[in-house]
Amino acid sequence: MIYITRRERFSAAHRLFREDWSQEQNEAVFGNCSNPNWHGHNYELFVTVKGEVNPETGFVIDLKRMKTIILEQVINKLDHKNVNLDVDFMQGKRASTEVIAIAIFDELRPRFEEEQVTLHAVKLYETENNFVEYFG
C-alpha cells in the first residue's frame, strides 16, 4: 500500500451563524466569523489517496487524473465562491472548516473509487495555523 497526496488552493468566503439564533448569540459563539457581510480565507487542500502501484505504469493513480478529479469535483465549485450560498455540496450545511472538509471527502470518495484507489484523507488549511484533517 502506498499513499500519494496532491495539494490544491482556493479562496472562498463563508459565514458561521445559525439562523435560529440572535445576532448577539451568533457573535458570542462564532465571534468575527459570524460577520453578516461574510469573511474569507485562502485555503490549502491536501488530498491523499492510497492503493497498490500498477506494475504497468508505476502509478497508484495518474497525477493528471487526480488533479482533474479534484478540480472538477471541488476546486472549481469553491474557488472565489461564497461557501454558504454558491456551493452545491454545502447547501444546508454549516460552513465550518470541519464540515467543509467532510463535504469535500464525500464529494471525492466515489470518483476515486472509480479509479480503483481509496481516498485516505482530506486535510484543509483555513489559515497557516489552523487545519482540519478528515479520514472518512
C-alpha positions as CSV (number, residue, x, y, z in Angstrom):
1,M,0.0,0.0,0.0
2,I,1.3,3.4,-0.9
3,Y,-0.1,6.9,-0.3
4,I,0.0,9.8,-2.7
5,T,-1.0,13.4,-1.9
6,R,-1.9,16.4,-4.1
7,R,-2.2,20.0,-2.9
8,E,-4.6,22.5,-4.3
9,R,-5.5,26.0,-3.3
10,F,-8.7,28.0,-3.4
11,S,-10.1,31.3,-2.0
12,A,-13.6,31.4,-0.6
13,A,-15.9,33.4,1.7
14,H,-18.2,32.0,4.3
15,R,-20.1,32.9,7.4
16,L,-20.6,30.9,10.6
17,F,-24.0,31.5,12.0
18,R,-27.3,29.9,12.9
19,E,-30.4,31.5,11.6
20,D,-32.4,30.3,14.6
21,W,-30.0,32.3,16.9
22,S,-29.9,36.1,17.5
23,Q,-27.0,38.1,16.1
24,E,-25.8,38.5,19.7
25,Q,-25.7,34.8,20.3
26,N,-24.0,34.2,16.9
27,E,-21.4,36.7,17.8
28,A,-20.9,35.2,21.3
29,V,-20.3,31.7,19.8
30,F,-18.7,32.4,16.4
31,G,-17.1,35.8,17.0
32,N,-16.0,37.7,13.9
33,C,-16.7,34.6,11.8
34,S,-20.4,35.5,12.1
35,N,-20.0,38.8,10.3
36,P,-23.2,39.4,8.3
37,N,-21.1,40.6,5.4
38,W,-19.0,37.4,5.3
39,H,-15.3,36.8,5.6
40,G,-12.8,34.8,3.5
41,H,-9.8,32.6,3.6
42,N,-7.1,31.4,1.2
43,Y,-7.5,27.6,1.8
44,E,-4.9,24.9,1.1
45,L,-6.3,21.5,0.4
46,F,-4.3,18.3,0.6
47,V,-6.0,15.1,-0.8
48,T,-4.4,11.8,-0.1
49,V,-5.3,8.5,-1.8
50,K,-3.9,5.1,-1.3
51,G,-3.6,1.9,-3.3
52,E,-1.2,-0.5,-4.9
53,V,1.3,0.5,-7.6
54,N,0.2,-0.6,-11.0
55,P,3.1,-2.6,-12.4
56,E,2.4,-1.4,-16.0
57,T,2.5,2.3,-15.2
58,G,4.3,2.6,-11.9
59,F,1.4,4.8,-10.6
60,V,-1.1,4.4,-7.9
61,I,-3.1,6.9,-9.9
62,D,-2.0,9.2,-12.7
63,L,-1.5,12.6,-11.0
64,K,-3.0,14.4,-14.0
65,R,-6.2,12.3,-13.4
66,M,-6.1,13.1,-9.7
67,K,-5.7,16.8,-10.4
68,T,-8.7,16.7,-12.8
69,I,-10.9,15.0,-10.3
70,I,-10.1,17.4,-7.5
71,L,-10.5,20.4,-9.8
72,E,-13.9,19.3,-11.3
73,Q,-15.4,18.0,-8.0
74,V,-14.1,20.6,-5.6
75,I,-11.9,23.5,-6.6
76,N,-14.0,24.8,-9.5
77,K,-17.0,24.8,-7.2
78,L,-15.3,26.5,-4.3
79,D,-12.7,28.9,-5.7
80,H,-13.8,32.5,-5.4
81,K,-17.3,31.5,-4.2
82,N,-19.4,32.0,-1.1
83,V,-19.4,28.6,0.6
84,N,-22.8,29.3,2.2
85,L,-24.6,30.4,-1.0
86,D,-22.8,29.1,-4.1
87,V,-21.5,25.6,-3.4
88,D,-23.9,22.8,-4.3
89,F,-22.4,20.2,-1.9
90,M,-22.5,22.7,1.0
91,Q,-26.2,23.5,0.8
92,G,-28.0,23.1,4.1
93,K,-24.7,22.6,6.0
94,R,-22.8,24.8,8.4
95,A,-19.7,26.2,6.6
96,S,-17.1,25.5,9.3
97,T,-13.8,24.2,8.1
98,E,-14.6,20.8,9.7
99,V,-17.9,20.5,7.8
100,I,-16.2,21.7,4.5
101,A,-13.5,19.0,4.9
102,I,-16.1,16.3,5.4
103,A,-18.2,17.5,2.4
104,I,-15.0,17.6,0.2
105,F,-14.2,14.0,1.3
106,D,-17.8,12.9,0.4
107,E,-17.5,14.6,-3.0
108,L,-14.2,13.0,-3.9
109,R,-14.6,9.4,-2.5
110,P,-16.8,8.0,-5.3
111,R,-14.7,9.5,-8.0
112,F,-11.5,8.0,-6.7
113,E,-13.3,4.6,-6.2
114,E,-14.0,4.7,-9.9
115,E,-10.2,5.0,-10.4
116,Q,-9.6,1.9,-8.2
117,V,-7.9,3.9,-5.4
118,T,-9.1,4.7,-1.9
119,L,-9.5,8.2,-0.6
120,H,-7.4,8.1,2.6
121,A,-7.6,11.7,3.9
122,V,-8.5,15.3,3.3
123,K,-6.5,18.0,5.1
124,L,-7.9,21.5,4.8
125,Y,-5.9,24.5,6.0
126,E,-8.0,27.5,6.8
127,T,-5.1,29.6,7.9
128,E,-1.4,28.8,8.3
129,N,-2.1,27.9,11.9
130,N,-5.4,26.1,11.7
131,F,-6.3,23.0,9.7
132,V,-8.7,20.0,9.8
133,E,-7.8,16.5,8.8
134,Y,-10.6,14.0,8.0
135,F,-10.2,10.3,7.3
136,G,-13.8,9.4,6.5
